[in-house]
Amino acid sequence: MENNTITLKPDNEGIGCVKIADDVVAMIAALASSEVEGVSAMTGSITNELMSKVAMKKLTKGVRVNLLDNLVTINLSVVLEYGYSIPETCKKVQEKVKNSVETMTGLSVEDVNIRIASIHMAKG
C-alpha cells in the first residue's frame, strides 16, 4: 500500500498491476449504501439526483476506509429515514456494501461499521 492506494497482485506476472485508491473504495461504499431502502443520505452527503454533478470528496463524506493487506474496514456515518428498522436497515447496508466492494475490487471486506448520525423526517 502506498499513498492511500492498494496494489492488487496480478495472477499472470508481466501483465502489470492494478492500483486502487481508498477514495474509490469509499465511493463504491457510499453508492452501495445509498441504494438501500431506508437510507436517506451519507452524513454530509447529498441526494442521489445530484451525485453525478459533484466532486467525489462530497459524495464520500461520511465514509472512512482502512486498507491493510488486502483487507478492508469501512466506517459509514449515515442518515436513516424515519420509520425503518435500524437493525434491519443497517444489516442490509452492511451486506450491500460488503458485496459491492468485494465484487468490484476483489478485496476482502473485514468489517462494515455503521454510525447512525441522524434520522430524516419526511415533510408532510
C-alpha positions, 0 to 999 in steps of 0.5 A: 500500500502506498499513498492511500492506494492498494496494489492488487497482485496480478495472477499472470506476472508481466501483465502489470498491476492494478492500483486502487485508491481508498477514495474509490473504495469509499465511493463504491461504499457510499453508492452501495449504501445509498441504494438501500431502502431506508437510507436517506443520505451519507452524513454530509452527503447529498441526494442521489439526483445530484451525485453525478454533478459533484466532486467525489470528496462530497459524495464520500463524506461520511465514509472512512476506509482502512486498507491493510493487506488486502483487507478492508474496514469501512466506517459509514456515518449515515442518515436513516429515514424515519420509520425503518428498522435500524437493525434491519436497515443497517444489516442490509447496508452492511451486506450491500456494501460488503458485496459491492466492494468485494465484487468490484475490487476483489478485496476482502471486506473485514468489517462494515461499521455503521454510525447512525448520525441522524434520522430524516423526517419526511415533510408532510 
